[in-house]
């Protein structure tokens, strides 16, 4: 049975490569010369100490120049040590001059001195630049009164919404019967500064005194009521607690216009306009303090105060 593959046609498809005679092959030296590029000779100068005192030699034009004649000779070890000691003496003298300025109560570093890109801040630093006093003192106290269950970030978001509502609200209409605290800005300027808006509203309804009760001193087991002055933080805390009590009485739907920050902002606006019930509480406390101020002359009360 003949094979299926035709060997004659298969050999025709093969390409046969013949070898070059040895006499026609290039020599090994010729191959290396063709592969390696021509080398360019560049003059090289010696370098001693890399400092500003040693001039650089940039003359690379001719190979016949004498490279070592124009360069500075190397320094000895003694010269290097003397230069370092002199530099240390200058640094110490600079530091001593600055300490002398501090001893005289002067500023050791000038803000316009070279080396400072933006200048040095003036001392003492303002309180708002301190990390613990970045915000207004009233706003920080009120934010912590808004906080529940230790969620300070939630209280800060509520405070931001309250200030934004005060900023975007129209100017309040003041009530002459219930004036604001002396020194308050005009109502047209209050929305421009919501922090001042908040401070004016709280300080205007803050009570000056509180009523303390001394048990059994009035006779028959009754309490003897005596007025006591309040500090600034105590006055603001009492006023904002009253505002929060009034806010809780407002209707709430949980979100939208009736959410908690919006109700607080609306109550603050009502305080400035004289429509809030917090003014009645303040008047009641001051009236009771005026009626009970005679109890301060009690001999037993003097021992407690």
C-alpha positions in Angstrom: 0.0 0.0 0.0 1.6 3.3 -1.1 2.2 6.0 1.6 -0.2 8.9 1.7 2.6 11.5 2.1 4.4 12.4 -1.1 8.0 12.7 -0.1 9.1 14.5 -3.3 6.7 17.4 -2.8 7.7 17.6 0.9 11.4 18.0 0.1 10.5 20.7 -2.4 9.0 22.8 0.4 12.2 22.6 2.5 14.6 25.6 2.4 18.2 24.6 2.5 20.7 27.1 3.9 24.3 26.7 2.8 27.2 27.7 5.0 29.5 30.6 4.2 33.1 29.7 3.4 35.6 30.3 6.1 37.6 32.6 3.9 34.6 35.0 3.5 33.7 35.2 7.2 34.8 38.5 9.1 37.5 38.2 11.7 36.8 38.4 15.5 38.6 41.7 15.8 36.5 43.2 13.0 33.3 42.1 14.8 34.4 43.8 18.1 35.4 47.0 16.3 32.0 47.2 14.6 30.0 46.4 17.8 31.9 48.8 20.2 31.2 52.5 19.6 34.1 55.0 19.3 35.2 56.3 22.7 35.3 60.1 23.2 38.0 61.3 25.5 36.8 63.8 28.1 39.2 65.7 30.2 38.7 65.0 34.0 39.7 67.4 36.7 40.5 66.5 40.2 38.1 67.7 43.0 39.2 68.4 46.5 36.8 69.9 49.1 33.2 70.5 47.9 32.7 73.9 49.4 31.9 77.4 48.2 35.5 78.5 48.6 36.9 76.2 45.9 36.2 77.5 42.4 34.9 75.0 39.9 36.8 74.3 36.7 34.4 74.4 33.7 37.0 74.7 31.0 36.7 71.4 29.1 37.7 72.6 25.7 41.3 71.4 25.3 43.0 68.3 26.5 46.3 70.2 26.7 45.3 72.3 29.7 47.0 71.8 33.1 44.0 70.9 35.3 45.8 71.0 38.7 47.5 74.4 38.4 44.4 76.6 38.7 42.7 74.6 41.5 43.0 75.4 45.2 45.2 73.0 47.1 43.6 70.7 49.7 43.2 71.9 53.2 44.8 70.3 56.1 43.0 68.7 58.9 44.0 71.5 61.3 42.4 74.1 59.0 39.1 72.2 58.9 39.0 71.8 62.7 39.7 75.5 63.2 36.9 76.5 60.7 34.4 74.2 62.5 35.3 75.7 65.9 34.9 79.2 64.6 31.4 78.3 63.3 30.4 76.8 66.7 31.6 80.0 68.4 29.4 82.1 66.1 26.4 79.9 66.7 26.8 80.1 70.5 27.2 83.9 70.3 24.0 84.2 68.4 22.1 82.0 70.9 23.5 84.1 73.8 22.3 87.3 72.2 18.8 85.9 71.9 18.8 84.8 75.6 19.9 88.3 76.6 16.9 89.8 74.7 14.6 87.4 76.5 16.1 88.4 79.9 15.3 92.1 79.1 11.7 91.2 78.2 12.1 91.7 74.4 11.2 89.5 71.5 14.1 87.3 70.7 13.0 86.7 67.1 11.6 89.3 64.8 8.7 88.4 62.6 10.4 89.9 59.5 13.7 88.2 60.1 15.1 86.3 57.2 14.4 82.6 57.3 10.7 82.7 58.1 8.4 82.4 55.1 5.3 83.7 56.7 6.6 85.4 59.8 6.2 84.5 63.4 2.9 85.1 65.3 2.7 87.7 67.9 2.7 86.5 71.5 0.6 85.8 73.5 -1.5 83.9 71.1 -5.2 84.8 70.7 -7.6 82.5 72.6 -9.3 81.4 69.3 -6.0 79.9 68.1 -5.9 77.5 71.0 -7.2 74.0 70.2 -9.3 74.0 73.4 -10.8 77.4 72.8 -11.5 77.4 69.1 -15.2 78.3 69.5 -17.0 81.0 71.3 -17.4 80.3 75.0 -21.2 80.8 74.9 -21.6 78.5 71.9 -19.4 75.8 73.4 -21.4 75.8 76.6 -24.8 75.7 74.8 -23.5 72.9 72.5 -22.8 70.8 75.6 -26.2 71.6 77.0 -27.7 70.3 73.7 -25.7 67.0 74.0 -27.6 63.8 75.0 -26.0 60.5 75.9 -22.5 61.9 75.3 -23.1 62.4 71.5 -21.1 65.6 71.0 -21.0 65.3 67.2 -24.8 65.2 67.1 -25.0 68.3 69.3 -22.5 70.1 67.1 -24.6 69.3 64.0 -27.7 70.6 65.7 -25.8 73.8 66.7 -24.7 74.3 63.1 -28.3 74.0 62.0 -29.5 76.5 64.6 -26.9 79.1 63.6 -27.8 78.6 59.9 -31.5 79.1 60.7 -30.6 82.3 62.6 -28.5 83.5 59.7 -31.1 83.0 57.1 -34.0 84.4 59.1 -35.3 88.0 58.6 -34.4 90.7 61.1 -36.4 90.4 64.3 -39.0 92.9 65.4 -38.1 94.1 68.9 -40.6 94.6 71.7 -40.1 97.9 73.6 -41.7 96.4 76.7 -39.0 93.7 76.8 -35.7 95.3 75.8 -32.6 93.4 75.1 -29.3 93.5 77.0 -27.5 96.9 76.9 -25.0 97.1 74.1 -26.8 94.7 71.8 -26.4 95.5 68.1 -29.3 96.8 65.9 -31.8 94.1 64.9 -30.8 94.5 61.2 -27.2 93.3 62.1 -28.2 90.3 64.2 -28.7 87.8 61.3 -25.3 88.8 59.9 -23.6 87.3 63.1 -25.6 84.3 64.3 -23.2 83.7 67.3 -23.9 87.2 68.6 -27.6 86.6 67.9 -27.5 83.6 70.2 -25.5 85.4 72.9 -27.8 88.4 72.9 -30.9 86.2 73.2 -29.5 84.1 76.1 -28.0 87.1 78.0 -31.2 89.1 77.7 -33.4 86.5 79.6 -30.7 85.2 81.9 -31.7 85.7 85.6 -29.4 87.7 87.9 -30.3 85.7 91.0 -31.6 82.3 92.1 -33.7 81.4 95.1 -32.2 79.2 97.7 -34.2 77.4 100.3 -32.9 76.8 103.8 -34.9 74.0 105.5 -36.4 74.7 108.9 -35.1 78.2 109.3 -38.6 79.8 108.7 -40.1 78.1 111.7 -42.4 75.1 111.8 -40.2 73.1 109.4 -40.7 75.6 106.6 -38.0 76.6 104.2 -36.5 80.1 104.3 -36.1 81.4 100.8 -33.1 83.6 100.2 -31.9 85.2 96.9 -28.3 84.3 95.8 -26.4 85.9 92.9 -25.3 83.8 89.9 -22.1 83.8 87.9 -22.1 84.4 84.1 -22.0 80.8 83.2 -24.7 79.9 85.7 -27.0 82.7 84.4 -26.6 81.4 80.8 -27.1 77.8 81.8 -30.4 78.7 83.6 -31.6 80.8 80.7 -30.9 78.1 78.1 -32.6 75.4 80.3 -35.7 77.5 80.3 -35.5 77.8 76.5 -35.2 74.0 76.2 -38.2 73.6 78.4 -40.2 75.9 76.1 -38.9 74.0 73.1 -40.2 70.7 74.5 -43.7 72.2 74.6 -43.6 73.0 70.9 -45.2 70.4 68.6 -42.7 68.2 66.8 -43.1 65.9 63.8 -39.6 64.5 64.0 -38.2 66.1 60.8 -38.5 69.0 58.4 -39.5 72.4 59.7 -40.6 70.9 63.1 -37.3 69.1 63.9 -35.4 69.9 67.1 -32.8 72.4 65.8 -35.4 74.4 64.0 -37.6 74.6 67.1 -34.7 75.9 69.2 -33.9 78.5 66.6 -37.5 79.6 66.4 -37.6 79.9 70.2 -34.4 82.0 70.2 -36.0 84.4 67.7 -39.1 84.5 69.9 -37.0 85.5 72.9 -35.4 88.4 71.0 -38.8 89.5 69.8 -40.3 89.3 73.3 -42.9 86.6 72.4 -41.4 83.7 74.5 -42.6 82.6 77.9 -39.1 82.7 79.2 -39.5 86.4 79.9 -42.3 85.6 82.4 -40.0 83.1 84.2 -37.3 85.7 84.5 -39.7 88.3 85.8 -41.1 85.8 88.3 -37.7 84.9 89.7 -36.6 88.6 90.0 -39.9 89.4 91.8 -39.5 86.6 94.3 -35.9 87.6 94.9 -37.0 91.2 95.6 -39.6 89.9 98.1 -37.2 87.6 99.9 -34.2 89.8 100.1 -35.2 90.8 103.7 -34.4 87.3 104.8 -30.7 88.0 104.3 -30.7 89.8 107.6 -31.5 86.6 109.5 -28.7 85.7 111.9 -28.9 82.1 111.0 -28.6 82.8 107.3 -25.5 84.9 107.9 -23.7 81.8 109.3 -24.3 80.0 106.0 -23.4 82.8 103.7 
